[in-house]
Amino acid sequence: MKIGLIGGTGFYDLFPVLIEQCMETEYGQVTFLKGEYEGKEVYFLPRHGTTHGVLAPYVNYKANMLALKKVGVEQVIAVSAVGSVNPDIPIGGLSLLDQFVDFTRRRDNTFGRFSVDMTHPFCSDLQQVLKSAAQENGQTLYENTTLICVDGPIYETRSELQLFSSWGMDVVGMTNATEAALARELGICFSAVTLSTDLATGFAYIPPDLATHKKVAAENKDKVKALVLKAISLLSEQKRCLCAKSYNDYMLVKK
């Protein structure tokens, strides 16, 4: 069983042994790290590169997702840092994404080969696994969370964030909507957990900054890892979701 894990460099010590591998795709080369946990192959893909130097708008999302597909990954768990525009989700809070609004304007977020159903953009099976993992760990996981995805790397204005909140958004981030759309086009199950590292500008007197982001991420690293490891242990190959339906239908027609 092959599982994909997308996150930051803080996951490098998640497994005792990680073997670096490279995969060539038509969109470029991707470097990921292969490990093992409870008899399952885990492919860790550092979203922003091995040195965390690639900003969100310039991540090669197409190459990343296609590389995971090419090595045989069928289920992906992603972790990302976000800003909270819902006061009920505090700094350090873990949220399970359920919906997103794609507010990006300068990003190529599709392979452009066929249409896919995105009514439920995140895998229902993986969502249930993550809920069960949090429950077994005794962790709080905010559910039914809606992400608004923006281009970055600049932060949003106060008025934009207040508008997002009035729309019913919960968190603002720069990556997961693009990953979810591409995963669905490839027939890959995808679910995402977010860590709120700040109360987005307009809801706090302290503006967001990289130092604070890194500090909160470091302080909450262990609980994120615990959730991911428990979820991996609970994952099975049995699926009831429809994540691969559009892809499978396309492949049948193509044949």
C-alpha positions in Angstrom: 0.0 0.0 0.0 1.4 3.4 -1.1 0.5 6.6 0.7 1.5 10.1 -0.1 2.2 12.8 2.5 2.6 16.4 1.5 3.9 18.9 4.0 6.9 21.0 5.2 10.4 20.1 6.1 9.3 19.4 9.7 8.3 15.9 8.6 11.8 14.9 7.8 12.2 13.0 11.1 8.7 11.3 10.9 10.2 8.0 9.9 13.4 6.2 11.1 14.7 5.9 7.5 13.9 8.1 4.5 15.3 7.4 1.1 15.5 10.3 -1.3 14.2 9.6 -4.8 13.7 11.7 -7.9 10.9 11.3 -10.5 10.9 12.8 -13.9 7.5 14.1 -15.2 6.5 16.0 -18.3 6.2 19.1 -16.0 9.6 18.7 -14.4 11.6 16.7 -11.8 10.3 16.0 -8.4 12.3 15.0 -5.3 10.5 13.1 -2.6 11.5 10.9 0.4 10.3 7.3 0.7 9.8 5.8 4.2 7.8 2.9 5.7 5.3 2.8 8.6 3.5 -0.2 9.8 4.2 -2.1 6.6 2.9 0.8 4.4 5.1 2.7 1.9 4.9 6.4 2.5 6.1 8.9 0.0 6.8 12.3 1.7 6.8 15.2 -0.7 8.1 18.5 0.7 5.8 20.9 -1.0 8.1 23.9 -1.0 11.2 21.9 -2.0 13.9 20.2 0.2 15.2 23.5 1.4 11.7 25.0 1.8 12.7 27.8 -0.6 9.9 27.6 -3.1 7.0 30.1 -2.3 3.4 28.9 -2.8 2.7 30.6 -6.2 5.8 28.9 -7.7 5.4 25.4 -6.4 5.3 22.9 -9.3 1.9 21.5 -8.3 1.4 19.6 -11.6 4.8 17.8 -11.3 4.3 17.1 -7.6 0.9 15.4 -8.1 1.9 13.5 -11.2 5.0 12.2 -9.6 3.0 10.7 -6.8 0.6 9.2 -9.3 3.5 7.7 -11.3 4.9 5.9 -8.2 1.5 4.3 -7.5 0.2 6.5 -4.7 -3.6 6.4 -4.5 -4.2 8.2 -1.2 -2.6 11.5 -0.1 -2.7 13.4 3.2 -1.6 17.0 3.0 -0.7 19.3 5.9 -0.4 23.1 5.6 -0.2 26.2 7.6 -3.1 28.7 7.3 -4.4 31.9 8.7 -7.7 31.7 10.6 -10.6 34.0 9.7 -13.0 32.2 12.0 -12.5 33.3 15.6 -13.6 29.8 16.8 -10.5 28.3 15.2 -7.6 29.5 17.4 -3.9 29.8 16.8 -2.5 26.2 16.9 -5.9 24.7 16.0 -6.0 21.8 13.6 -8.8 21.8 11.0 -10.0 19.2 8.6 -10.8 20.8 5.2 -14.3 20.0 3.8 -14.7 22.6 1.1 -12.7 25.3 -0.6 -13.2 28.5 -2.7 -10.4 28.9 -5.2 -9.5 32.6 -5.2 -6.2 32.2 -7.1 -5.9 34.2 -10.3 -2.3 33.6 -11.6 -2.1 29.8 -11.3 -2.4 26.8 -13.7 -4.5 24.5 -11.6 -5.6 21.9 -14.1 -4.1 19.3 -16.5 -6.9 20.4 -18.9 -7.8 17.0 -20.3 -11.3 16.4 -19.0 -13.9 17.7 -16.6 -14.1 16.4 -13.0 -16.8 16.5 -10.3 -15.5 18.7 -7.5 -18.8 18.9 -5.5 -17.0 17.3 -2.6 -13.4 18.2 -3.2 -11.8 16.1 -0.4 -12.0 12.4 -0.1 -14.7 11.2 2.3 -12.9 8.1 3.2 -9.7 9.9 4.2 -11.7 12.5 6.1 -13.3 9.8 8.2 -9.8 8.2 8.8 -8.5 11.6 10.0 -11.5 12.1 12.3 -11.0 8.7 13.8 -7.3 9.3 14.2 -8.0 12.6 16.1 -10.6 10.8 18.3 -8.2 8.0 19.2 -5.5 10.4 20.0 -7.8 12.6 22.1 -7.0 15.6 19.8 -9.3 18.4 18.8 -9.9 18.6 15.1 -12.1 21.4 13.8 -14.4 19.9 11.1 -16.5 21.2 8.2 -13.8 23.8 7.5 -13.8 25.9 4.4 -10.6 27.2 2.9 -10.3 30.2 0.7 -7.2 29.7 -1.4 -5.2 32.7 -2.6 -2.1 33.1 -4.7 0.3 34.6 -2.3 3.1 35.2 -1.5 1.8 38.6 -0.3 -0.7 38.5 2.6 -4.2 39.8 2.1 -5.5 43.2 3.0 -7.7 43.8 6.1 -10.7 44.4 3.9 -10.1 41.2 1.9 -9.9 39.1 5.0 -13.0 40.7 6.5 -14.8 40.0 3.2 -13.7 36.3 3.3 -15.0 36.0 6.8 -18.4 37.5 5.8 -18.6 34.9 3.0 -18.4 32.1 5.6 -14.7 31.1 5.0 -12.8 29.6 8.0 -9.2 29.6 7.0 -7.1 31.3 4.3 -4.1 29.5 2.6 -2.1 29.2 -0.6 -1.8 25.6 -1.6 -4.5 23.0 -0.8 -7.2 23.9 -3.4 -4.7 23.5 -6.2 -3.5 20.2 -4.9 -7.0 18.9 -4.4 -8.1 19.8 -7.9 -5.1 18.1 -9.5 -5.4 15.1 -7.3 -9.1 14.7 -8.4 -8.1 14.9 -12.1 -5.6 12.1 -11.5 -8.1 9.9 -9.5 -6.1 10.3 -6.3 -7.8 10.4 -2.9 -6.8 13.6 -1.2 -7.5 15.1 2.2 -5.9 18.0 4.0 -5.4 19.1 7.6 -4.5 22.7 8.3 -2.6 24.3 11.2 -3.7 27.9 12.0 -0.5 29.8 12.7 -2.1 33.2 13.0 -5.4 35.0 13.2 -5.5 36.7 9.8 -5.0 40.5 9.6 -8.2 42.2 10.4 -9.0 39.9 13.3 -5.8 40.4 15.4 -3.7 43.4 16.3 -0.5 41.6 15.5 0.2 41.2 11.8 1.4 37.9 10.4 5.1 37.3 10.0 7.3 34.4 9.0 9.0 34.2 12.5 5.6 33.8 14.2 4.5 31.3 11.6 7.6 29.2 12.2 7.3 29.4 15.9 3.7 28.2 16.0 4.5 25.5 13.5 7.4 24.3 15.7 5.3 24.4 18.9 2.6 22.2 17.3 4.8 19.9 15.2 4.4 16.9 17.5 0.6 17.0 17.6 0.5 17.2 13.8 2.9 14.3 13.5 0.8 12.2 16.0 -2.3 12.8 13.9 -0.6 11.9 10.7 0.9 8.7 12.0 -2.3 7.5 13.6 -4.1 8.2 10.3 -1.6 6.2 8.3 -2.0 3.3 10.7 -5.8 3.4 10.2 -5.7 3.6 6.4 -6.8 0.6 4.3 -7.0 -0.1 0.7 -10.7 -0.6 0.8 -12.5 2.4 -0.7 -16.1 3.6 -0.9 -15.4 7.1 -2.2 -15.9 8.2 -5.8 -12.6 10.2 -6.1 -11.3 8.2 -9.0 -14.6 8.0 -11.0 -14.0 10.9 -13.4 -10.4 9.7 -14.0 -11.5 6.1 -14.6 -14.3 7.1 -16.9 -11.9 9.2 -18.9 -9.4 6.4 -19.2 -12.1 4.0 -20.4 -13.1 6.5 -23.2 -9.5 7.1 -24.1 -9.0 3.3 -24.6 
